[in-house]
Amino acid sequence: MREKVSVNELLGNVESLDWELELYFRSDQPLDENSSFLVINDEDEELRDANDEPLYPKERGFNHFLSVANAQDVMSNIIRQNQEVSSKRFIEALVYFFEHDAFICYRKKK
């Protein structure tokens, strides 16, 4: 599988994606609500670099971001905290997880 998706498409479909898929982002663009991701099945990619990373994303300017399983967990974490799941909040939580290898904690709504 190789599919380019927007943040909104990822937000709307993340729970239905196979957890074994991987997400890649454009390294020359900021990660925000206007970002797009490349969703691939890493195991299906035959052409590899010296580090055993798939060449397809790299040749198109994409770097590995997170697994779909991670993105699903991030989504679940937002929902468990009773937060509205907007594209802005979703990307904020994904970036936080990417940078800290931890879930973002929101203050409780009053």
C-alpha positions as CSV (number, residue, x, y, z in Angstrom):
1,M,0.0,0.0,0.0
2,R,1.2,3.5,-0.9
3,E,-1.2,6.4,-0.3
4,K,-0.7,10.1,0.3
5,V,-3.3,11.5,2.8
6,S,-4.0,14.9,4.4
7,V,-4.2,15.4,8.1
8,N,-8.0,15.5,7.8
9,E,-8.1,12.2,5.8
10,L,-5.8,10.6,8.4
11,L,-7.9,11.9,11.2
12,G,-11.1,10.5,9.6
13,N,-9.6,7.1,8.8
14,V,-6.9,6.4,11.3
15,E,-8.9,3.9,13.2
16,S,-9.7,1.9,10.1
17,L,-6.1,1.7,8.8
18,D,-4.1,-1.5,9.4
19,W,-2.0,-0.9,12.5
20,E,1.1,-2.4,10.8
21,L,1.3,0.5,8.3
22,E,3.8,3.4,8.6
23,L,3.4,7.1,8.3
24,Y,6.0,9.4,6.6
25,F,6.0,13.2,6.4
26,R,7.6,15.7,4.1
27,S,10.9,16.8,5.6
28,D,10.9,20.2,3.8
29,Q,7.5,21.3,5.2
30,P,6.3,22.0,8.7
31,L,4.1,19.5,10.5
32,D,0.7,21.3,10.8
33,E,-2.9,21.0,9.8
34,N,-1.9,21.4,6.1
35,S,0.6,18.6,6.1
36,S,0.3,15.5,4.1
37,F,1.5,12.0,5.0
38,L,2.6,9.0,3.0
39,V,1.1,5.8,4.3
40,I,3.0,2.7,3.3
41,N,3.3,-0.9,4.2
42,D,7.0,-1.1,5.1
43,E,7.0,-4.9,4.7
44,D,5.9,-4.6,1.0
45,E,8.7,-2.2,0.1
46,E,11.5,-4.2,-1.6
47,L,13.9,-1.4,-2.5
48,R,15.9,-0.5,0.6
49,D,18.8,1.8,1.6
50,A,21.9,0.8,3.5
51,N,19.9,1.2,6.8
52,D,17.2,-1.1,5.5
53,E,14.7,1.8,5.2
54,P,12.4,1.8,2.2
55,L,13.6,4.0,-0.7
56,Y,10.2,4.9,-2.0
57,P,9.4,7.6,0.7
58,K,12.9,8.9,0.8
59,E,13.1,9.4,-3.0
60,R,9.9,11.5,-2.7
61,G,11.2,13.7,0.2
62,F,9.4,11.9,3.0
63,N,10.9,10.8,6.3
64,H,9.5,8.2,8.7
65,F,7.2,9.8,11.3
66,L,5.2,7.2,13.3
67,S,3.5,3.9,12.8
68,V,-0.2,3.9,12.3
69,A,-0.5,2.0,15.6
70,N,1.1,5.0,17.3
71,A,-1.3,7.4,15.6
72,Q,-4.2,5.2,16.7
73,D,-3.0,5.3,20.2
74,V,-2.6,9.1,20.1
75,M,-6.2,9.4,18.9
76,S,-7.4,7.1,21.7
77,N,-5.5,9.2,24.2
78,I,-7.1,12.4,23.1
79,I,-10.6,10.8,23.3
80,R,-9.8,9.3,26.7
81,Q,-9.1,12.8,28.0
82,N,-12.5,13.9,26.8
83,Q,-11.0,16.3,24.3
84,E,-12.4,17.5,21.0
85,V,-10.5,15.7,18.2
86,S,-9.8,18.5,15.7
87,S,-7.2,18.3,13.0
88,K,-5.2,20.9,14.9
89,R,-5.3,19.0,18.2
90,F,-4.6,15.7,16.4
91,I,-1.4,17.0,14.7
92,E,-0.3,18.7,18.0
93,A,-0.7,15.4,19.8
94,L,1.1,13.4,17.0
95,V,4.0,15.9,17.0
96,Y,4.2,15.7,20.8
97,F,4.3,11.9,20.7
98,F,7.0,12.1,17.9
99,E,9.2,14.5,19.8
100,H,8.8,13.1,23.4
101,D,7.8,9.4,22.8
102,A,4.9,10.1,25.2
103,F,1.3,11.1,25.1
104,I,0.3,14.7,25.5
105,C,-1.7,15.5,28.7
106,Y,-4.4,18.1,28.5
107,R,-5.9,19.8,31.4
108,K,-9.3,18.7,32.3
109,K,-12.2,20.8,30.9
110,K,-13.9,22.9,33.6
